């Protein structure tokens, strides 16, 4: 695809985005362009000062509070940017919009946070969102977010992950190989094994170093009475004496990680009590997978000693250890996307009250990042004198954002010209809005 075709693709995407909006379409589209070019701003109102936003700050707030968009159409549009030219690897993880002091915001929950603490615990109050993104063939600061959904108080991250897996599977053309979905340690292997598309996809999840697995039970030599055994020999990740010889093994040397050693043991399952009640005589299902031990000699740009990683894989066929361990290391690319979304695209900047407004803003941020991703091959490097030059077509997200404003004029905008409506009469004299109701953050089990 030449440069002109890539520009046409970006322009067609912008036109399709505009048609996804139902109410306040012009202000919503201008807001996406303002998000794309602004960088980090001190407050939400400062986005109205950006050149692409052709309206006043009142339209800015009205777009977020009263604007409407077709969510399914947005998801389908973002899904058209999926790239099937390399092995399909996707990552799903949650990220929390911290709202500790937003007592008037409903449907907040308590979620883990790696760097912020409350009462001495790494827990914050806010809204958690599950992000699904496609990973590239090599480690990069770019990922391709395809879907985002809020974890409501009556839902779990595993349920949303199941829905997102189904959504991505529907986007794939017929006849494609089984995609690989990578999860961090906060997801349970048993729940991931019960995905509706578990037979057609591969799942890779990190497990704790003290996890316990079991081999299948061996057949007894004769009738002994009672129910047949379900669990065979133990496999303790923390006890090397319980490890038999690995069934699969992979060795290679890389520039980033040095010597890489992957060992795998197949036909291992986890003891689970999720499917039966205590005392039940029904058969307890087991979900068999492959346990992997990943060891590297060094870490890129790190001085600390690397630790061994335990991974659990389940899917059709036999795992390709060389591809699997690289896929998990590329999962960390999603953290770059999370940081860029918060620190540059102002995901947590608006102080919205209602979760529906937060959902609307999150979709706008998703569309803004997708627009940057499509513009990456055609944006020229627009840098400061002391910034290191980068090749065109290989710019980082921050550098693409710096140069995106140069594309806005040739791309044009599908919005209509603003029509000033004069000064608002404001709140009637003597009317009081009253005290807003308070909503405590909700505690729930995983």
Number of C-alpha atoms within 10 A of each C-alpha: 5 8 11 10 11 16 19 12 15 20 21 13 19 20 16 15 24 19 15 19 20 13 13 18 21 23 24 29 27 25 26 25 24 23 27 25 25 21 16 19 15 10 12 18 16 14 26 22 14 17 14 22 22 20 20 15 16 11 20 23 18 13 23 22 18 12 20 17 20 12 14 10 15 21 18 15 17 20 19 12 16 17 14 11 7 9 17 20 24 27 28 25 23 23 17 21 21 20 20 17 10 18 16 16 22 19 17 28 23 21 19 17 17 9 8 12 12 11 7 7 11 14 19 24 24 23 26 22 20 20 22 27 24 23 29 21 15 12 15 15 19 20 25 24 25 26 22 22 19 22 22 16 18 7 12 15 21 21 14 22 25 17 16 21 24 16 17 19 17 11 14 18 9 8 6 11 12 18 19 22 26 24 25 18 13 16 18 15 23 18 14 23 20 13 19 13 15 17 13 14 19 21 23 26 21 21 22 13 15 11 12 17 21 19 18 17 12 12 9 9 6 6 7 8 6 6 8 12 11 15 17 15 13 15 22 16 20 13 11 9 9 12 13 9 10 14 11 16 15 14 12 12 12 11 9 13 16 14 14 18 19 22 18 21 20 19 15 23 25 18 16 13 11 11 12 13 10 8 6 9 9 9 10 14 14 18 17 21 23 20 26 26 19 18 19 20 16 19 15 9 8 8 8 8 10 13 12 14 16 22 24 22 24 25 20 13 8 11 16 10 19 15 12 19 21 13 25 22 12 23 25 16 20 25 15 15 19 18 12 19 19 15 15 19 27 22 22 19 16 16 13 19 15 14 17 13 18 21 18 20 23 20 19 24 21 24 26 21 24 21 22 22 20 18 23 24 17 22 24 20 21 17 14 9 7 6 9 7 13 14 9 14 14 16 21 18 20 16 20 26 27 19 21 22 18 14 14 14 9 9 14 11 18 17 15 10 10 11 7 8 6 6 6 7 6 6 9 7 6 6 7 8 7 6 7 9 9 11 13 14 22 13 12 12 5 10
